[in-house]
Amino acid sequence: MRFYNSMAKYYLGVDFGTKTLGLATSHGMIATSYGVYQFPDHNFLNAAQYLATLIANEKVSDLVIGYPKNMNNTIGPRAMMVDDFIALLKPMLSPVIVIHLVDERLTTRQAHQIMLEANLSRQKRKSKKDSLAAQLILETFLQQK
């Protein structure tokens, strides 16, 4: 007989973009692609509402978001956009949800390289790059904890 551990961690990794959320999940060992959510360009309220609903429905305990620092480790406009998104999202979440930021420099490029090596067509690479980037962000977090 198996018992459900209500204290188990369930992670949701996010690659945040201006019109997509790349998503990946993990119970603590291996990150798995969850897909991509598309929203109207820069409609971050729509994206935040979707994410808050997903987190509640899936009983996510930890949110892991890619933080796009500049190559010189400074905070630029893309990282500030993530900060603004988190400020919008946080009031929609249960206070027990933990948000982690992970340096995501080069994850999209790494995702492209993986898909090129896998011989995926240009169309498949385009549709899968965001969820693969989220998976890489989440795997980076899991390896660091």
Backbone as JSON Lines, residues from 0, in Angstrom:
{"i":0,"aa":"M","n":[0.84,-1.18,0.0],"ca":[0.0,0.0,0.0],"c":[0.88,1.25,0.0]}
{"i":1,"aa":"R","n":[0.59,2.18,-0.86],"ca":[1.35,3.42,-0.94],"c":[0.61,4.52,-0.19]}
{"i":2,"aa":"F","n":[1.38,5.34,0.49],"ca":[0.81,6.48,1.17],"c":[1.28,7.75,0.49]}
{"i":3,"aa":"Y","n":[0.36,8.67,0.28],"ca":[0.71,9.94,-0.33],"c":[1.37,10.81,0.72]}
{"i":4,"aa":"N","n":[2.52,11.35,0.39],"ca":[3.23,12.25,1.28],"c":[2.79,13.68,0.98]}
{"i":5,"aa":"S","n":[1.96,14.23,1.84],"ca":[1.44,15.57,1.6],"c":[2.54,16.63,1.73]}
{"i":6,"aa":"M","n":[3.7,16.26,2.27],"ca":[4.81,17.19,2.42],"c":[5.75,17.13,1.21]}
{"i":7,"aa":"A","n":[5.45,16.28,0.24],"ca":[6.32,16.14,-0.92],"c":[6.35,17.44,-1.72]}
{"i":8,"aa":"K","n":[7.51,17.73,-2.26],"ca":[7.68,18.92,-3.07],"c":[7.23,18.64,-4.5]}
{"i":9,"aa":"Y","n":[6.58,19.6,-5.09],"ca":[6.21,19.52,-6.5],"c":[6.61,20.85,-7.13]}
{"i":10,"aa":"Y","n":[7.56,20.79,-8.02],"ca":[8.16,21.98,-8.6],"c":[7.58,22.27,-9.98]}
{"i":11,"aa":"L","n":[7.39,23.55,-10.26],"ca":[7.0,24.0,-11.59],"c":[8.08,24.96,-12.07]}
{"i":12,"aa":"G","n":[8.74,24.6,-13.18],"ca":[9.75,25.46,-13.78],"c":[9.13,26.3,-14.87]}
{"i":13,"aa":"V","n":[9.57,27.56,-14.97],"ca":[8.99,28.49,-15.94],"c":[10.1,29.23,-16.7]}
{"i":14,"aa":"D","n":[9.98,29.18,-18.02],"ca":[10.78,30.05,-18.89],"c":[9.83,31.14,-19.34]}
{"i":15,"aa":"F","n":[10.02,32.34,-18.81],"ca":[9.09,33.45,-19.01],"c":[9.48,34.26,-20.23]}
{"i":16,"aa":"G","n":[8.52,34.48,-21.13],"ca":[8.76,35.3,-22.32],"c":[7.68,36.34,-22.48]}
{"i":17,"aa":"T","n":[7.78,37.11,-23.54],"ca":[6.8,38.2,-23.75],"c":[5.45,37.69,-24.24]}
{"i":18,"aa":"K","n":[5.41,36.45,-24.77],"ca":[4.12,35.89,-25.19],"c":[4.0,34.4,-24.94]}
{"i":19,"aa":"T","n":[4.96,33.8,-24.24],"ca":[4.87,32.38,-23.89],"c":[5.43,32.12,-22.5]}
{"i":20,"aa":"L","n":[4.9,31.08,-21.91],"ca":[5.48,30.51,-20.69],"c":[5.88,29.09,-21.03]}
{"i":21,"aa":"G","n":[7.17,28.82,-21.02],"ca":[7.63,27.44,-21.15],"c":[7.5,26.81,-19.78]}
{"i":22,"aa":"L","n":[6.99,25.59,-19.7],"ca":[6.69,24.97,-18.42],"c":[7.32,23.58,-18.3]}
{"i":23,"aa":"A","n":[7.78,23.27,-17.09],"ca":[8.32,21.95,-16.79],"c":[7.97,21.63,-15.34]}
{"i":24,"aa":"T","n":[7.88,20.34,-15.02],"ca":[7.54,19.93,-13.66],"c":[8.53,18.9,-13.13]}
{"i":25,"aa":"S","n":[8.53,18.75,-11.81],"ca":[9.36,17.74,-11.17],"c":[8.86,17.48,-9.75]}
{"i":26,"aa":"H","n":[9.02,16.24,-9.33],"ca":[8.76,15.9,-7.93],"c":[10.06,15.87,-7.14]}
{"i":27,"aa":"G","n":[11.13,16.37,-7.74],"ca":[12.37,16.53,-7.0],"c":[13.57,15.83,-7.58]}
{"i":28,"aa":"M","n":[13.41,15.02,-8.6],"ca":[14.54,14.29,-9.14],"c":[14.82,14.68,-10.59]}
{"i":29,"aa":"I","n":[13.83,14.51,-11.45],"ca":[14.0,14.72,-12.88],"c":[12.94,15.7,-13.36]}
{"i":30,"aa":"A","n":[13.38,16.67,-14.16],"ca":[12.44,17.64,-14.73],"c":[11.85,17.08,-16.02]}
{"i":31,"aa":"T","n":[10.56,17.32,-16.19],"ca":[9.83,16.85,-17.37],"c":[9.1,18.02,-18.0]}
{"i":32,"aa":"S","n":[9.12,18.08,-19.31],"ca":[8.41,19.14,-20.02],"c":[6.92,19.06,-19.72]}
{"i":33,"aa":"Y","n":[6.31,20.23,-19.49],"ca":[4.87,20.3,-19.24],"c":[4.16,20.98,-20.41]}
{"i":34,"aa":"G","n":[4.92,21.64,-21.27],"ca":[4.32,22.29,-22.43],"c":[4.57,23.79,-22.43]}
{"i":35,"aa":"V","n":[3.82,24.47,-23.29],"ca":[3.96,25.92,-23.46],"c":[2.58,26.56,-23.38]}
{"i":36,"aa":"Y","n":[2.5,27.65,-22.64],"ca":[1.27,28.44,-22.61],"c":[1.52,29.72,-23.4]}
{"i":37,"aa":"Q","n":[0.69,29.97,-24.41],"ca":[0.81,31.19,-25.2],"c":[-0.25,32.18,-24.76]}
{"i":38,"aa":"F","n":[0.17,33.44,-24.66],"ca":[-0.74,34.5,-24.27],"c":[-0.49,35.71,-25.18]}
{"i":39,"aa":"P","n":[-1.45,36.64,-25.25],"ca":[-1.24,37.82,-26.1],"c":[0.03,38.58,-25.69]}
{"i":40,"aa":"D","n":[0.76,39.06,-26.68],"ca":[2.03,39.75,-26.47],"c":[1.96,40.77,-25.33]}
{"i":41,"aa":"H","n":[2.82,40.59,-24.34],"ca":[2.94,41.45,-23.16],"c":[1.69,41.49,-22.27]}
{"i":42,"aa":"N","n":[0.76,40.55,-22.42],"ca":[-0.41,40.49,-21.55],"c":[-0.05,39.64,-20.33]}
{"i":43,"aa":"F","n":[0.76,40.23,-19.46],"ca":[1.29,39.48,-18.33],"c":[0.23,39.15,-17.28]}
{"i":44,"aa":"L","n":[-0.85,39.92,-17.23],"ca":[-1.95,39.6,-16.33],"c":[-2.57,38.26,-16.73]}
{"i":45,"aa":"N","n":[-2.78,38.06,-18.02],"ca":[-3.31,36.8,-18.54],"c":[-2.38,35.65,-18.15]}
{"i":46,"aa":"A","n":[-1.08,35.83,-18.35],"ca":[-0.11,34.79,-18.03],"c":[-0.09,34.49,-16.54]}
{"i":47,"aa":"A","n":[-0.16,35.53,-15.71],"ca":[-0.15,35.35,-14.26],"c":[-1.39,34.6,-13.79]}
{"i":48,"aa":"Q","n":[-2.55,34.95,-14.34],"ca":[-3.78,34.25,-13.96],"c":[-3.72,32.78,-14.34]}
{"i":49,"aa":"Y","n":[-3.23,32.49,-15.53],"ca":[-3.08,31.1,-15.96],"c":[-2.15,30.35,-15.01]}
{"i":50,"aa":"L","n":[-1.01,30.95,-14.72],"ca":[-0.01,30.3,-13.88],"c":[-0.55,30.07,-12.46]}
{"i":51,"aa":"A","n":[-1.23,31.06,-11.9],"ca":[-1.8,30.92,-10.56],"c":[-2.81,29.78,-10.51]}
{"i":52,"aa":"T","n":[-3.64,29.66,-11.53],"ca":[-4.62,28.58,-11.6],"c":[-3.92,27.22,-11.73]}
{"i":53,"aa":"L","n":[-2.92,27.16,-12.59],"ca":[-2.16,25.92,-12.76],"c":[-1.49,25.49,-11.45]}
{"i":54,"aa":"I","n":[-0.89,26.43,-10.75],"ca":[-0.21,26.14,-9.49],"c":[-1.21,25.6,-8.46]}
{"i":55,"aa":"A","n":[-2.37,26.21,-8.38],"ca":[-3.39,25.75,-7.43],"c":[-3.94,24.37,-7.82]}
{"i":56,"aa":"N","n":[-4.25,24.19,-9.1],"ca":[-4.83,22.91,-9.55],"c":[-3.85,21.75,-9.43]}
{"i":57,"aa":"E","n":[-2.58,22.0,-9.71],"ca":[-1.57,20.94,-9.68],"c":[-0.92,20.78,-8.32]}
{"i":58,"aa":"K","n":[-1.3,21.64,-7.36],"ca":[-0.75,21.59,-6.01],"c":[0.78,21.73,-6.0]}
{"i":59,"aa":"V","n":[1.23,22.73,-6.74],"ca":[2.66,23.04,-6.83],"c":[3.11,23.64,-5.5]}
{"i":60,"aa":"S","n":[4.27,23.2,-5.02],"ca":[4.8,23.75,-3.77],"c":[5.86,24.81,-4.02]}
{"i":61,"aa":"D","n":[6.61,24.68,-5.11],"ca":[7.7,25.59,-5.42],"c":[7.66,25.99,-6.88]}
{"i":62,"aa":"L","n":[7.81,27.28,-7.12],"ca":[7.85,27.82,-8.46],"c":[9.29,28.22,-8.76]}
{"i":63,"aa":"V","n":[9.83,27.72,-9.86],"ca":[11.22,27.99,-10.23],"c":[11.18,28.76,-11.55]}
{"i":64,"aa":"I","n":[11.59,30.03,-11.5],"ca":[11.5,30.9,-12.66],"c":[12.9,31.26,-13.15]}
{"i":65,"aa":"G","n":[13.09,31.15,-14.46],"ca":[14.36,31.56,-15.04],"c":[14.54,33.06,-14.92]}
{"i":66,"aa":"Y","n":[15.73,33.47,-14.51],"ca":[16.04,34.88,-14.31],"c":[17.12,35.28,-15.31]}
{"i":67,"aa":"P","n":[16.73,36.02,-16.35],"ca":[17.65,36.3,-17.46],"c":[18.61,37.47,-17.18]}
{"i":68,"aa":"K","n":[19.64,37.19,-16.41],"ca":[20.65,38.21,-16.15],"c":[21.44,38.48,-17.42]}
{"i":69,"aa":"N","n":[22.06,39.66,-17.47],"ca":[22.96,39.97,-18.56],"c":[24.21,39.1,-18.43]}
{"i":70,"aa":"M","n":[24.95,38.98,-19.52],"ca":[26.16,38.14,-19.51],"c":[27.19,38.63,-18.49]}
{"i":71,"aa":"N","n":[27.17,39.93,-18.16],"ca":[28.11,40.46,-17.16],"c":[27.53,40.38,-15.74]}
{"i":72,"aa":"N","n":[26.47,39.6,-15.55],"ca":[25.82,39.34,-14.27],"c":[25.02,40.52,-13.71]}
{"i":73,"aa":"T","n":[24.72,41.5,-14.55],"ca":[23.9,42.62,-14.1],"c":[22.43,42.34,-14.41]}
{"i":74,"aa":"I","n":[21.56,43.12,-13.78],"ca":[20.13,43.0,-13.98],"c":[19.71,43.99,-15.07]}
{"i":75,"aa":"G","n":[19.21,43.45,-16.17],"ca":[18.79,44.29,-17.29],"c":[17.29,44.31,-17.44]}
{"i":76,"aa":"P","n":[16.81,44.83,-18.57],"ca":[15.37,44.96,-18.8],"c":[14.62,43.63,-18.76]}
{"i":77,"aa":"R","n":[15.21,42.55,-19.26],"ca":[14.52,41.25,-19.26],"c":[14.33,40.73,-17.83]}
{"i":78,"aa":"A","n":[15.35,40.88,-17.0],"ca":[15.24,40.45,-15.61],"c":[14.24,41.32,-14.85]}
{"i":79,"aa":"M","n":[14.24,42.6,-15.15],"ca":[13.26,43.5,-14.52],"c":[11.83,43.13,-14.91]}
{"i":80,"aa":"M","n":[11.68,42.65,-16.15],"ca":[10.36,42.19,-16.6],"c":[9.92,40.98,-15.76]}
{"i":81,"aa":"V","n":[10.85,40.08,-15.45],"ca":[10.53,38.93,-14.59],"c":[10.16,39.42,-13.19]}
{"i":82,"aa":"D","n":[10.91,40.4,-12.66],"ca":[10.59,40.97,-11.35],"c":[9.17,41.53,-11.33]}
{"i":83,"aa":"D","n":[8.81,42.26,-12.38],"ca":[7.46,42.85,-12.48],"c":[6.4,41.75,-12.56]}
{"i":84,"aa":"F","n":[6.7,40.68,-13.31],"ca":[5.76,39.57,-13.43],"c":[5.54,38.89,-12.08]}
{"i":85,"aa":"I","n":[6.61,38.68,-11.34],"ca":[6.49,38.05,-10.02],"c":[5.67,38.94,-9.09]}
{"i":86,"aa":"A","n":[5.88,40.25,-9.16],"ca":[5.09,41.18,-8.34],"c":[3.6,41.09,-8.68]}
{"i":87,"aa":"L","n":[3.29,40.87,-9.94],"ca":[1.9,40.7,-10.39],"c":[1.34,39.35,-9.94]}
{"i":88,"aa":"L","n":[2.16,38.32,-10.01],"ca":[1.73,36.95,-9.71],"c":[1.59,36.67,-8.22]}
{"i":89,"aa":"K","n":[2.51,37.17,-7.42],"ca":[2.58,36.82,-6.0],"c":[1.26,36.98,-5.23]}
{"i":90,"aa":"P","n":[0.53,38.07,-5.41],"ca":[-0.74,38.2,-4.67],"c":[-1.79,37.16,-5.06]}
{"i":91,"aa":"M","n":[-1.61,36.51,-6.21],"ca":[-2.56,35.49,-6.67],"c":[-2.25,34.11,-6.1]}
{"i":92,"aa":"L","n":[-1.09,33.97,-5.46],"ca":[-0.65,32.66,-4.97],"c":[-0.88,32.5,-3.49]}
{"i":93,"aa":"S","n":[-0.99,31.25,-3.08],"ca":[-1.03,30.94,-1.66],"c":[0.3,31.38,-1.05]}
{"i":94,"aa":"P","n":[0.27,31.87,0.18],"ca":[1.52,32.33,0.8],"c":[2.54,31.2,1.02]}
{"i":95,"aa":"V","n":[2.12,29.95,0.93],"ca":[3.06,28.85,1.15],"c":[3.86,28.49,-0.11]}
{"i":96,"aa":"I","n":[3.51,29.07,-1.25],"ca":[4.25,28.81,-2.48],"c":[5.59,29.54,-2.4]}
{"i":97,"aa":"V","n":[6.67,28.79,-2.61],"ca":[8.01,29.36,-2.57],"c":[8.43,29.65,-4.01]}
{"i":98,"aa":"I","n":[8.97,30.86,-4.24],"ca":[9.43,31.24,-5.57],"c":[10.95,31.3,-5.56]}
{"i":99,"aa":"H","n":[11.55,30.58,-6.5],"ca":[13.0,30.55,-6.65],"c":[13.36,31.16,-8.0]}
{"i":100,"aa":"L","n":[14.4,31.97,-8.03],"ca":[14.92,32.5,-9.29],"c":[16.2,31.76,-9.64]}
{"i":101,"aa":"V","n":[16.31,31.35,-10.9],"ca":[17.47,30.61,-11.36],"c":[18.09,31.35,-12.55]}
{"i":102,"aa":"D","n":[19.37,31.58,-12.47],"ca":[20.09,32.22,-13.57],"c":[19.89,31.38,-14.82]}
{"i":103,"aa":"E","n":[19.28,31.97,-15.83],"ca":[18.94,31.19,-17.02],"c":[19.78,31.56,-18.23]}
{"i":104,"aa":"R","n":[20.89,32.27,-18.01],"ca":[21.72,32.65,-19.15],"c":[22.05,31.43,-19.99]}
{"i":105,"aa":"L","n":[21.83,31.54,-21.25],"ca":[22.17,30.54,-22.26],"c":[21.26,29.32,-22.29]}
{"i":106,"aa":"T","n":[20.2,29.25,-21.5],"ca":[19.35,28.06,-21.54],"c":[18.62,27.92,-22.88]}
{"i":107,"aa":"T","n":[18.18,29.04,-23.46],"ca":[17.5,28.95,-24.75],"c":[18.48,28.48,-25.82]}
{"i":108,"aa":"R","n":[19.7,28.99,-25.78],"ca":[20.72,28.55,-26.73],"c":[21.04,27.07,-26.52]}
{"i":109,"aa":"Q","n":[21.13,26.66,-25.27],"ca":[21.38,25.25,-24.95],"c":[20.23,24.38,-25.46]}
{"i":110,"aa":"A","n":[18.99,24.85,-25.29],"ca":[17.82,24.11,-25.78],"c":[17.88,23.96,-27.29]}
{"i":111,"aa":"H","n":[18.24,25.04,-28.0],"ca":[18.38,24.97,-29.46],"c":[19.42,23.93,-29.86]}
{"i":112,"aa":"Q","n":[20.56,23.93,-29.15],"ca":[21.64,23.0,-29.47],"c":[21.19,21.56,-29.27]}
{"i":113,"aa":"I","n":[20.49,21.29,-28.19],"ca":[19.99,19.94,-27.92],"c":[19.05,19.49,-29.03]}
{"i":114,"aa":"M","n":[18.16,20.39,-29.46],"ca":[17.2,20.03,-30.5],"c":[17.87,19.87,-31.86]}
{"i":115,"aa":"L","n":[18.9,20.67,-32.14],"ca":[19.65,20.49,-33.39],"c":[20.33,19.13,-33.42]}
{"i":116,"aa":"E","n":[20.93,18.77,-32.28],"ca":[21.61,17.47,-32.19],"c":[20.62,16.32,-32.31]}
{"i":117,"aa":"A","n":[19.37,16.56,-31.93],"ca":[18.33,15.54,-32.03],"c":[17.69,15.53,-33.42]}
{"i":118,"aa":"N","n":[18.17,16.39,-34.3],"ca":[17.68,16.46,-35.68],"c":[16.2,16.84,-35.78]}
{"i":119,"aa":"L","n":[15.72,17.68,-34.88],"ca":[14.33,18.12,-34.96],"c":[14.18,19.16,-36.05]}
{"i":120,"aa":"S","n":[13.04,19.15,-36.71],"ca":[12.77,20.12,-37.77],"c":[12.68,21.52,-37.17]}
{"i":121,"aa":"R","n":[12.83,22.52,-38.01],"ca":[12.75,23.91,-37.55],"c":[11.42,24.18,-36.85]}
{"i":122,"aa":"Q","n":[10.33,23.65,-37.4],"ca":[9.01,23.86,-36.8],"c":[8.92,23.21,-35.42]}
{"i":123,"aa":"K","n":[9.44,21.99,-35.27],"ca":[9.41,21.33,-33.96],"c":[10.3,22.04,-32.97]}
{"i":124,"aa":"R","n":[11.46,22.54,-33.43],"ca":[12.35,23.28,-32.53],"c":[11.65,24.53,-32.01]}
{"i":125,"aa":"K","n":[10.94,25.22,-32.89],"ca":[10.24,26.44,-32.49],"c":[9.16,26.14,-31.45]}
{"i":126,"aa":"S","n":[8.43,25.06,-31.63],"ca":[7.33,24.75,-30.72],"c":[7.8,24.18,-29.39]}
{"i":127,"aa":"K","n":[9.0,23.62,-29.34],"ca":[9.47,22.95,-28.13],"c":[10.53,23.71,-27.35]}
{"i":128,"aa":"K","n":[11.09,24.8,-27.93],"ca":[12.23,25.45,-27.29],"c":[11.89,26.03,-25.91]}
{"i":129,"aa":"D","n":[10.7,26.59,-25.75],"ca":[10.36,27.21,-24.47],"c":[10.17,26.18,-23.36]}
{"i":130,"aa":"S","n":[9.52,25.06,-23.67],"ca":[9.34,24.04,-22.63],"c":[10.67,23.35,-22.31]}
{"i":131,"aa":"L","n":[11.53,23.18,-23.31],"ca":[12.84,22.59,-23.05],"c":[13.69,23.56,-22.22]}
{"i":132,"aa":"A","n":[13.6,24.85,-22.5],"ca":[14.31,25.85,-21.7],"c":[13.82,25.8,-20.25]}
{"i":133,"aa":"A","n":[12.52,25.66,-20.05],"ca":[11.97,25.54,-18.68],"c":[12.49,24.29,-18.0]}
{"i":134,"aa":"Q","n":[12.59,23.22,-18.75],"ca":[13.11,21.97,-18.21],"c":[14.57,22.15,-17.79]}
{"i":135,"aa":"L","n":[15.36,22.83,-18.6],"ca":[16.76,23.08,-18.25],"c":[16.88,23.99,-17.03]}
{"i":136,"aa":"I","n":[16.02,25.0,-16.93],"ca":[16.0,25.88,-15.76],"c":[15.7,25.07,-14.51]}
{"i":137,"aa":"L","n":[14.68,24.22,-14.59],"ca":[14.3,23.41,-13.43],"c":[15.39,22.41,-13.08]}
{"i":138,"aa":"E","n":[16.0,21.79,-14.06],"ca":[17.09,20.84,-13.79],"c":[18.27,21.55,-13.13]}
{"i":139,"aa":"T","n":[18.58,22.77,-13.57],"ca":[19.65,23.55,-12.95],"c":[19.33,23.76,-11.48]}
{"i":140,"aa":"F","n":[18.11,24.15,-11.17],"ca":[17.69,24.35,-9.78],"c":[17.82,23.06,-8.98]}
{"i":141,"aa":"L","n":[17.33,21.96,-9.52],"ca":[17.35,20.69,-8.8],"c":[18.78,20.23,-8.52]}
{"i":142,"aa":"Q","n":[19.69,20.5,-9.42],"ca":[21.09,20.12,-9.22],"c":[21.77,20.98,-8.17]}
{"i":143,"aa":"Q","n":[21.3,22.21,-8.0],"ca":[21.92,23.13,-7.06],"c":[21.4,22.98,-5.63]}
{"i":144,"aa":"K","n":[20.25,22.33,-5.48],"ca":[19.67,22.28,-4.12],"c":[20.21,21.13,-3.31]}
